[in-house]
Amino acid sequence: MNKPATNKPARPPKGPGRPAAAPATALDADIRPGQSVELLKELHILTRDGKLNQDSRRKLKQVYHLYQFIEKLLLEIPPSEGGPGIVDHGAGKSYLGFILYDLFLKPRGAGHMYGVETRPELVDRSKALAQRLGFDRMGFLHLSAADAVHSDLLPATVDMVTALHACDTATDDAIDFGLARNARYLVLVPCCQAEVAASLRQNKALSLARTPLAELWRHPIHTRELGSQLTNVLRCLYLEACGSSAGSALGSRGKRWASSPCNPNSPSTARSRCAALRLRWPVRLAMISSFFRLCSQPTSSVTVT
């Protein structure tokens, strides 16, 4: 019995005669206009044949999310002949620096990007990549964040300081650098905030005997979490004591330490509150040793923009 004819389209032939699949256009929607595809390949965000997989697509979205936050701050910097100066501490492979240069500094034809890193092989690798891509206004220095504070290899003033996952007190060194160079913005994502937690662990039994507040850090996981919280609070007070605002800094996981505007404390109030916190909590911090040197100076001697 003959079956009635149907209007189903014919199946494509199998084997070598099958036509090639149409090129994917989803990549154009993922990459920002003007973005260097070669850079994304070098950063292993794109594969060598210029494709995105699920992991790299997620990574690219994270990079762009951070860039969008920083771009808003860079657009608030008053125009200047030389363009904005940006210093990235703990640069690593300089993912952030290359993205900022490619998307913001390169199209404007002005501005400089500096990467500060302690591992010489990563510094050499970044230098070679910048030369290969023609990013001639990028510089990379083999320095620690602490040494960079007094280094003559970096400009006397900068517009922005970034530090993504600068371990433990390296974030504090980046803060000191930003204050010393009159940076307009600090964009910080702290990492491994161990110094306060280590101080809390000392004499834990004695603290438990003295005050029920010690229950807040009795368990190891709470010690780490409270140590991280105290660290960020003290850093905010330190910035306010210098006449700055913590509203331009990022906290862990991309959350702001404080809203902006956040009605910051006056420098004198921030100093007294930081001292009171140190009396309340059993912490001894190298991270704010410069804070107490600051407290011995009159407020007018501290210049922060």
Buried (B, 14 or more C-beta within 10 A) or exposed (E): EEEEEEEEEEEEEEEEEEEEEEEEEEBEEBBEEEBBEBBBBBBEBBEEEEEBEEEBBEBBEEBBEBBEEBBEBBEEBEEEEEBBBBBBBBBBBBBBBBBBBBBBBBEEEBBBBBBBBBEEEBBEBBBEBBEEBEBEBBBBBBBBBBBBBEEEEBEEEBBBBBBBBBEBBBBBBBBBBBBBBBBBBBBBBBBBBBBBBEBBBEEBEEBBEEEEEBEBBEEEEBBBBBBBBBBBBBBBBBBBBBBBBBBBBBBBEEEBBBEEEBEBBEBEEBBBBBBEBBEEBBBEBEBBEBBEEBBEEEBEEBEBE
